[in-house]
Amino acid sequence: MTPKAITAAGCAALALSVSPTVRPSDGSPACDPDNGGITLPAGFCAVVVADQVGRARHLAVAPNGDIFVALEDGRGAGAKGGVLALRDTSGDGKADERETAGTAGGTGIVLSKGALYFSTATTVYRFALPAGRLKPVGEPSVIVRDLPGGGHSARNLALSADGKTLFVNVGSPSNVCQVADRSNESPGKDPCPELATRAGIWRFDATKQDQTEESGTHYATGIRNAVGMVIAPDGQLWSTQHGRDQLFQNWPKLFTAEQSAEKPSEELLRVNQGDDFGWPYCYHDADLGHLVLAPEYGGDGKKEGTCTQRLKPAAYFPAHWAPDGLLFYTGAMFPERYRGGAFIAFHGSWNRAPGPQGGYRVVFVPFAKNLPATPDQYETFADGFAGAQMQPDRAAHRPVGLAQGPDGALYITDDRGGRIWRVTYAGHR
């Protein structure tokens, strides 16, 4: 069935805070009058930590509250790449100290004891970062080199709790491994040669230098682009998957424009070593509730074929929303019902015509017994990022990264306007 937006008791109303950008006398969190332009459930509010910082992608928050942000090169906010470090010394929620490290653009960033890992499209670096220091020390070492570039170039990272194991996303270079990429009725390459080095997750030793894909472990495959990737509190690796595009545009005899706007699902995946999630041979159809064979490989929108042998998602969402950020909430600030659940940041679609574009929001997925409570349901948590124009090149903001602060606050980045929000719950004392 089609994924459904749901609203839990106590989270129904979307409200704008009117709190000033100083901490109120009752001890509740500091907030901006308009929550920095976004809407949140009743009881929550937000402050803009920093603005117009560049293409802010993923981020990590240190135990002392310092924020480290991966900056991408290029379009949008237009600033240079590298690592941006932010600190709030006044307690009003806004960063008043900034440092930078590196200049190459990237999207992946994680913190470990004494170290900061940052990834570009082809390289994973490790900076020395002593506890309490805002600026990394010296030049970084290279942990993984010579990753294949081009195509889906986000090399986002996940790090085990003990700091010893590093996971890296290597997205596909194409839409669906066609002989002629994104072309009318072009068949898929079978077998798809991209799967040897792309469209999967690799595992590396986080303490060892100069590794390559060949010396690492090809951990999971068949994932077109796992931009959201994180290790849950129980040690389980999870990722999102960006679904394929252009069913109607490339196969107009099999699909309507309306069907192409709503298929395939965006996915949340529970990932173990050796798993195969089916790309490019399969995609998830929300109406049917399972994987079906892609038209490039003989599918007609209904056939399952070999897709019965691939793994289906643990949860799924509307097509083309682009899930970029993933976070399991473990803090004590938010109400109890959020603990153990997952927040997902949707960057927003470009290809849902003839209908309106969608995404451009952060949703919450309740979990029960370490799995999504209902695979096809989610709650919109933070919205309004796009503003009046829900289009990639016209949106005011596009959410990407998510992180949790030491006090349980939720941080959200934006690579369109370069804004970073800190979301708090006013009921917390």
N, C-alpha and C positions, 0 to 999 in steps of 0.2 A: 504494500500500500504506500501511497505518497507520504513522505515524512510530514509530521504535524508539529506545529508550534503549540506548546502547552503552557499554562500558567499555574503555578502552585499557589496554595493558600498563603497569603501574606506577601506575595510577590506580584499581585495582579496590577496594581496601579503603577504607572510610569510617572515619576515626579521629578521636578527640578528643584534643587536645593536653593535656599536663599541665604545660606550662611556666608559670612564674609571670609576673606582669605587670611584670617587669623584664627587661632584656636579659641572657640567659645569658652565662656567661663564655666560651663557645666562639664568641661573635659571632653566633649565630643570632638571628632576630627575636624581639621581645617578643610574648607571647601570653597570653590569659586561660586559666585552668584548663579551662574548658569551651568555649573558642572563642566565648564570648558566646552560647551556646545553639545554634550551628549545627554541622553535620557537614561535613567537607571530606575530599578525598583524602589518602591517606597522604603525609606530608612537608609538608603545608600546616597552617597554624594562623592564628588570628585574634585580634585584640584589639578591644574596644569603644572606639572613639575618643571617642564621646559618646553619651549616652542621654537619652531623654525630651525631645528638642529640639523636638518638634512634628511636623507632617506633612512629613517630609523627602522631597523628590521628587528631581529630578536634581541633580547636583553636578559641580564642576570642581575640579581640584587645580593649584595654581600651581607653577612651577619650584622654589620654595623649600619646597614641602610644605604650604603653607597650603591649607585646604579651604574652598570656598564652596558653600553649599547653598541651593537654592530651597525655601522653605517655603510650603505651601498653607494656606489657611484651613480652618476647619470641623472635621469629625468626627475621630475617631481620637485622636491624642495631644493635639489641641485647642489648641495654641499659635497665636499670631498668625502671619501670613504675612510675606513679605519675604525678605531675604537674610541667612543666618547665616554668619559667618566664624569659622573655628576654627584654632588654632595649638597645636602641641605644642612646648613649650620645654625639656622635661626629657628627651626621647628615649625615653620609655617607651611611646610609641604613643597616649597619651591626651591629648586636647585640654585645655589648662589656661588658654588665653586665648580669649575670645569677643568678637565684635563683631557688630553688626547694621546693616542698611541697608534703608530702605523698610518699609512696613507692609502693602501689598497682597499677597494670596496669589498664588502662581504656581508653575509647574512647570519652566520652561525656564531654563537658565543655561549660559553659555559664557564662557571667558576669551580675551582677545586682548592684545597688547602694550599695556599702559597702560590697558586697559578691561575692564569686566565687563558682559556683556549679561544681562538678566533679563526674563522675560516673564510677564505676567498673561494672563487669558483674552482681553483685547482690545488689549493694548499691549506693545510691546517697548521696554525702556529700556536706555540705555547709561550706566553709571557710570564716572567717571574712577577708575582704580586704578593709581597709580604702583607700579613694581616694589618688592617687599618690604613694601608697606603692607597691613595687615590690614583696615582699614576704608576703604571707598570714600570719595572726596572730594566733598563738595558734593551738590547735587541732580542727579538724572540728566536726560539729554536723552531725548527721544522719538524713536526710530528708525522704528518702525511704529506707527500708530494706527488706531483704528476697525475692528479685526478683529471679525468677527461672534462674539458670545458665545452661551452656552447649549449644550445638548447635550454632545458631547465637547469639553471646554473646555481640554484640555492644549495649550498652544502651545509645545511644546518646540523647541529650536533646534539647528542645526549650523552651524559656522563654518569657512570655508576656511582652509587653512594660512597664507595671506598676510594673513588678517584682513580681506579686502575683500568677501567674499560671504557673506551670511547666509541660511540656509534656515529656514523656519518651517512647522511642521505646523498645519493647520487641519482638525480632525476634523469628521465629519458631525454634524448636529443630531439625526439619527434612527437607528433600527436599520437600515432598508433602504428608505428613501424611499417608504413606503406612503402612500396617501391618508389613512388613519387609522393612525398609528404604533403598532406592536406590537399590532395588532388582528387578530382571526380572519378569514382569507381576504380581507383588504383588499388590493386590487391595488397595484402600484407605480406611481408617477407616471412617465410615459414621454413625453418625456424627463424625467429627474430634474432639477428646477430647482436642487437643492442643489449640484450639481456646479459651478455657476458661481462660487460663493464658498466652498465647503466640500469636505470629503473629498478633500483634496489637499495638495500642498506648494508653497509660494510662495518665490520667490527675491528678495532685496533687496540693495541696496548697503549694506554694513555701516557705511559712513562718512557716510551721508546721513540727515538728520533729516526727520521728518514725512512719511514715505512711507505709502501705503495699498495695499490689494490691487490697486487699479486702476493705480497707478504702479509696482508690482512686476511680476514675471513669474510667471504661473501655470505652474509648472515641471512638475508631474506630477499626474495625476488618478486617480479610481477607487480611492482608498485610504481606507477607512472611518475609521481613526484610527492615525496613524503615531507612536505615543508614543515608540518607540525610533528615533532618527535620528542618524546620524553619518557623517562623511566618513572613508573608509578611508585608510591610508597612501599608496595609489597615487592618491588624489584622487577616487575614485569615491564617490558618495553612496549610502548604504544606509538602509533603514528597515524596521521591523517593521510588520505590519498586524494589528489586532484584527479577527477575523472576526465576522460577524453572529450574532445570537441567534435562538432560538425557532422553529426549523423545525417541530417537533411542535406547540408551543403555538398557532401561527398556522395551521398546515396539517396537522391531524391525519389527514386523508384520504390524505396522501402520505407522511408520515414517522411512525415510531414514536418514543416517548420515548427509547429506547436510541439510535436513529440521531441524534436531535437532540443528545444528550449528546456524541456523537463527531464531529459535523459542524457547521460547516466547519473546515478547518485554520486554525491561526494561521500567519502567514507571515513570511518574511524576503525582502525585495525589493531587487533591484539597480536603482537608479533613475537614469534619464537624462531629459533634457528632452523633453517631449512624450509620455512614457509613460502608458499607461492600463492600470490593473490590474483593472478590471472592476466594482468596486462601483458601484451596488447591483445591477446586472444579473446578476452572476456571483459564484460562490463556489468555493473550491477543495475538492474531495472527495479526501481522502487515499486512500481505498480504490480510487478510479478513477485517481488520479494526475494529474488535470487539472481545469480549470475546468468547471463546469456552470451551466446557466441557472437563476436563482433562481425559485422558485414564483410570486413576485409578478409575474414577467414571462413566465409561461407554462411554466416548467420543471416537471419531474416527478421530479427527482433523478437523471436520466440524460441528458436532452437537453443538448447543448452550445450549439446555436444560434449567436448572434453571439459567444459566449465564445471561440470559436476565434481571434477577432481581437484578444483582450486578452492581456496578458502574464501568464504563470504565475509563481509564486514561485521564487526560487532555492533555498529550503529551506522545509520546513513541519513543523509540530509539532502535538501534541494540541489538540483544540478547547477554546476558552474559557479557556485558561491565562492570557491577557492579557499579552503581551510588552511591557514598559514600558521596560527599559533595554537599550542596545546598546553594545558596546565592542569594538574591534579591539585585540588585545594586541600591543604592540610592545616590551615591556620585556625586560630581560636577567635578571630575578630568577627567573621561572618556568622550568621545563624547556623545552628547545628546541621541543618539539612544540606548545607553546601559541602560539608567535610567529607572527603573521599570522592566527590564528584568531579567532573571534568569541565573546564572552560575551554571553548574553542573560538578563536578569532577568525572570522571570514573576511578576506581581503576584498571580495566583491566581484561580480561577474561582468563580462563584456559581451556575452553571446547568448542571452536569453530572449532575443527578439524572435517572434513579433511581440512578446510580452514585455513587461518592464524588467529592468535589470534587478538583481537581488543580492543579498549578502550584506556587506558593509556593516557588520555588527559583531558582537561577541555573544555567544550563546552558552547556556549551561546545560549539561547532560547529567541528570541524577544517576548515581550508581547504587547497586545493591549487590552485596557479596562479590565485590571487585569486578562487576560487569555492568554495562548500561542497564538501568532498570527496565527500559522499554526501547528496543533498537530504533524505532521509527519516530521517537518523540524527543523534543528539546524545548528549552525555554529561552526566549530572547532576554538577555541580561542587560547589555549596553547597546544602545542604538543611536541613530542620528549622526553618525560619523560623516556620511556623505554630504549632508546638508540638502540643499534644494535640487542638486543635480546628481542622481545616482548613476553616474557614468565614470569609467576609469579616468578619463582625462579632464573631467569637470568636477569630480567629487572634491569636497573640502579636505576630507581625511579618509584614509583607508587603513583599518587596523591590521596589524601584523603579529607583533610579539606580545607574549604574556609572561609575567613573572610575579612571584609572591614575595612580599617584604617580610622581614623578621617579625613584625607585629601582626602579620596576617593581611595587610593591605594588598590590593591587586593592582599591578602596573600594566599599562597598555601602550604600545607604540604605534606610530602612524608613519608610513613612508611616503605619503602624499604631501601633507603640510608640515611634517617634521615635528609633530606634537607628541608629548608623553604625559599620560594621565596617571594619577594615583587615586584609586577608588577605595573608599572606606565605608564602614557601617556605623551610623550615628548611634545605634543602640549599644555599641560596645563601650565598656567602662574598664 
